[in-house]
Amino acid sequence: MNSEILNGVMQIRTASLDELRDVDFLCELIAKCGLVTPGMLINDKHPYPKCMEQFRSPEGFRMCQFPCQLAPYLIWLSDKEIKRYMEVGVWMGGTFIFTVEYLNRFTQIEHADAVDLEFRSTCPLGKRWYPFKPHITLTKMNTKSASFSKYMRTGKYDLVLIDGDHTAQGVRNDFNKVSNADVRYVGFHDICDHWNPGVVAVWNELKCKCDDSHSHEFVEQYKRSDKFTRFGLGILEMQDG
Ligand SMILES: C[S@@+](CC[C@H](N)C(=O)[O-])C[C@H]1O[C@@H](n2cnc3c(N)ncnc32)[C@H](O)[C@@H]1O
């Protein structure tokens, strides 16, 4: 594992629980660990000028996230006793590593499963990861496949984050298969993303079908010049999960 990721992991491991539940502290920590192409994501007056060097780093976590969304999402999850986590679509693995390390500070993670079409050589998950590795499974699988349907039918998860195929058909497929598992919470990324209308449509459909108190949105935006909303995290509480 490269030193920047190790350094980020150590910061998550050594912060106090009060700090990890503080939204400003956590936003700063996420930003320091590193986001993908920050110039594209946070333009105009982004709030983390001191962290720009880490943002630019090719070696950091490279999370496809806004700190102002990921931080409240994780804080909301921090008291939900998440022991078994799956992320569908992990790309570089940064969000996966950050989520697992963060949640593990509150409740010991028993198993975390990263599912993707491939694990690229540049993805830290594809290399020797870190001492936490015994709890991690890298599952190279297409979620459209029959193998994934079978895989999910026997699965038991406290939280599954869906961030794979961003078409409406793809998100619906992933949600239907994930719902076949014994799952308590299903997270979605890009629920308000202007460039991912398929995810927005499926999220809105699912949200309308469930009781208001069972859906949660983390959609704060940074000031941008183009007025389009980006990303957005949502969580559905599975009522019979
Ligand atoms: C937006 S990226 C994930 C970003 C990551 N969750 C993060 O926050 O940094 C989408 C990922 O989904 C994967 N993906 C797309 N379609 C998929 C499918 N049908 N099955 C499995 N993975 C898929 C892609 O390979 C890609 O790595």
The ligand as an SDF file (V2000), in Angstrom:
LIG
                    3D

 27 29  0  0  0  0  0  0  0  0999 V2000
  -18.0950    5.5340  -10.1920 C   0  0  0  0  0  0  0  0  0  0  0  0
  -17.0690    4.1490  -10.0830 S   0  0  0  0  0  0  0  0  0  0  0  0
  -17.1360    3.7490   -8.3720 C   0  0  0  0  0  0  0  0  0  0  0  0
  -16.5550    4.8070   -7.4860 C   0  0  0  0  0  0  0  0  0  0  0  0
  -16.2730    4.3990   -6.0590 C   0  0  0  0  0  0  0  0  0  0  0  0
  -17.4410    3.8170   -5.4130 N   0  0  0  0  0  0  0  0  0  0  0  0
  -15.8050    5.6110   -5.3020 C   0  0  0  0  0  0  0  0  0  0  0  0
  -16.6040    6.2250   -4.5680 O   0  0  0  0  0  0  0  0  0  0  0  0
  -14.6300    5.9680   -5.4340 O   0  0  0  0  0  0  0  0  0  0  0  0
  -18.0310    2.8670  -10.8340 C   0  0  0  0  0  0  0  0  0  0  0  0
  -17.3850    1.4940  -10.7860 C   0  0  0  0  0  0  0  0  0  0  0  0
  -18.4110    0.5540  -11.0720 O   0  0  0  0  0  0  0  0  0  0  0  0
  -17.8690   -0.5070  -11.8230 C   0  0  0  0  0  0  0  0  0  0  0  0
  -18.9740   -1.1500  -12.5670 N   0  0  0  0  0  0  0  0  0  0  0  0
  -19.7110   -0.6520  -13.5860 C   0  0  0  0  0  0  0  0  0  0  0  0
  -20.6220   -1.5370  -14.0230 N   0  0  0  0  0  0  0  0  0  0  0  0
  -20.4750   -2.6510  -13.2560 C   0  0  0  0  0  0  0  0  0  0  0  0
  -21.1080   -3.9220  -13.2230 C   0  0  0  0  0  0  0  0  0  0  0  0
  -22.0980   -4.2350  -14.0840 N   0  0  0  0  0  0  0  0  0  0  0  0
  -20.6930   -4.8400  -12.3190 N   0  0  0  0  0  0  0  0  0  0  0  0
  -19.6860   -4.5410  -11.4520 C   0  0  0  0  0  0  0  0  0  0  0  0
  -19.0470   -3.3340  -11.4150 N   0  0  0  0  0  0  0  0  0  0  0  0
  -19.4330   -2.4010  -12.3170 C   0  0  0  0  0  0  0  0  0  0  0  0
  -16.8240    0.1520  -12.7260 C   0  0  0  0  0  0  0  0  0  0  0  0
  -15.8460   -0.7810  -13.1300 O   0  0  0  0  0  0  0  0  0  0  0  0
  -16.2820    1.2630  -11.8080 C   0  0  0  0  0  0  0  0  0  0  0  0
  -15.0980    0.8280  -11.1690 O   0  0  0  0  0  0  0  0  0  0  0  0
  1  2  1  0
  2  3  1  0
  2 10  1  0
  3  4  1  0
  4  5  1  0
  5  6  1  0
  5  7  1  0
  7  8  2  0
  7  9  1  0
 10 11  1  0
 11 12  1  0
 11 26  1  0
 12 13  1  0
 13 14  1  0
 13 24  1  0
 14 15  1  0
 14 23  1  0
 15 16  2  0
 16 17  1  0
 17 18  1  0
 17 23  2  0
 18 19  1  0
 18 20  2  0
 20 21  1  0
 21 22  2  0
 22 23  1  0
 24 25  1  0
 24 26  1  0
 26 27  1  0
M  CHG  2   2   1   9  -1
M  END
$$$$
